[in-house]
Amino acid sequence: MDAFRIIDLSLYAQIILIYLFIFTLKNSSLREKSTKLFIWILFAISFTNMLELVSWIFRGGNGATWAYYTNYIIVSLLLAFNSVPAAVWIRYIDYKILGDYKKSLKTISYISNTFLHLFCIDYCQHFHWHRL
């Protein structure tokens, strides 16, 4: 029961995301670019939500070494991909404002925060693993 209290909000959020995904597929055309971008937003939020859910599960590993390293890797991925939903949202808004899908694809700045997070995590892991 304690595990459910920890992950209940993530499970509720995942159920709402699945409902939004099904509702979007039923009521929208997949040929529209805005629908595709909205589905990418749902996938990005769902992926980070699932990473957070798994990290909460492995957080209480009872001192097991494998649980510690698994949680460390999952939290690193969570931190790295935490900016992806925001980047996809910005791209969606840019597409809605510009109205041109090709112009919104040319901008790499949307995903630059993710690359910065990956660099920082790699840098921190390099020093952390040498101290173990």
C-alpha positions in Angstrom: 0.0 0.0 0.0 2.9 2.4 0.7 4.1 2.0 -2.9 0.7 3.0 -4.2 0.7 6.1 -2.2 4.1 7.1 -3.7 3.1 6.5 -7.3 -0.6 7.3 -7.3 -0.3 10.7 -8.9 1.9 9.4 -11.6 -0.6 6.7 -12.3 -3.5 9.1 -12.4 -1.5 11.4 -14.8 -0.7 8.4 -17.0 -4.4 7.5 -17.2 -5.3 11.1 -18.2 -2.5 11.1 -20.8 -3.8 7.8 -22.3 -7.3 9.2 -22.4 -6.1 12.4 -24.1 -4.2 10.2 -26.6 -7.3 8.1 -27.4 -9.5 11.2 -27.6 -7.1 12.9 -30.0 -6.9 9.9 -32.2 -10.7 9.6 -32.4 -11.5 13.2 -33.0 -8.6 14.5 -35.1 -7.0 13.7 -38.4 -3.5 12.3 -38.3 -2.7 14.1 -41.5 -2.7 17.5 -39.7 0.7 18.6 -38.5 -0.7 20.1 -35.3 -2.2 16.8 -34.4 1.1 15.0 -34.9 2.9 17.6 -32.8 0.3 17.3 -30.0 0.8 13.5 -30.0 4.5 14.0 -29.7 3.8 16.3 -26.7 1.7 13.5 -25.1 4.5 10.9 -25.8 7.1 13.2 -24.3 5.1 13.9 -21.2 4.2 10.2 -20.8 7.8 9.1 -21.2 9.1 11.5 -18.5 6.1 10.6 -16.3 7.0 6.9 -16.6 10.7 7.5 -15.8 9.6 9.4 -12.7 7.3 6.6 -11.7 10.0 4.0 -12.1 12.5 6.1 -10.2 10.1 6.3 -7.3 9.7 2.6 -7.3 13.5 1.9 -7.3 14.1 4.6 -4.7 13.3 2.3 -1.8 15.7 -0.5 -2.9 16.4 -1.7 0.7 20.1 -1.1 0.3 20.5 -3.4 -2.7 23.4 -2.3 -5.0 21.5 -3.0 -8.2 18.6 -0.9 -7.0 20.9 2.0 -6.3 22.6 1.9 -9.7 19.2 1.3 -11.5 17.8 4.3 -9.7 20.9 6.4 -10.5 20.6 5.6 -14.3 16.8 6.2 -14.3 17.2 9.6 -12.5 19.9 10.5 -14.9 17.6 9.8 -17.9 14.8 11.7 -16.2 17.0 14.7 -15.7 18.2 14.5 -19.3 14.8 14.2 -20.8 13.1 16.6 -18.5 13.4 19.4 -21.0 12.0 17.5 -23.9 8.3 18.1 -23.2 9.0 21.8 -22.9 10.9 21.8 -26.2 8.1 20.0 -28.0 5.5 22.4 -26.5 7.6 25.4 -27.8 7.8 23.8 -31.2 4.1 23.3 -31.2 3.5 26.9 -30.3 6.0 28.0 -32.9 4.2 26.0 -35.5 0.9 27.5 -34.5 2.3 31.0 -34.7 4.3 30.7 -37.9 1.9 28.3 -39.6 4.8 26.7 -41.5 6.0 23.2 -40.5 9.4 23.5 -42.3 10.4 26.8 -40.6 9.7 25.2 -37.2 11.9 22.2 -38.1 14.9 24.4 -38.9 15.3 25.7 -35.3 17.6 23.4 -33.3 17.3 25.6 -30.2 14.3 23.6 -29.0 16.3 20.6 -28.1 19.5 22.4 -27.0 18.5 22.2 -23.3 18.4 18.5 -23.6 21.9 18.4 -25.0 23.1 20.7 -22.2 21.5 18.3 -19.6 23.2 15.3 -21.2 26.5 17.1 -21.0 26.1 18.0 -17.4 25.0 14.6 -16.4 27.9 13.0 -18.2 30.3 15.4 -16.6 28.8 14.8 -13.1 28.8 11.0 -13.6 32.4 11.0 -14.6 33.4 12.5 -11.3 30.9 10.5 -9.2 31.9 7.1 -10.6 35.6 7.8 -9.8 34.8 8.5 -6.2 33.0 5.3 -5.6 
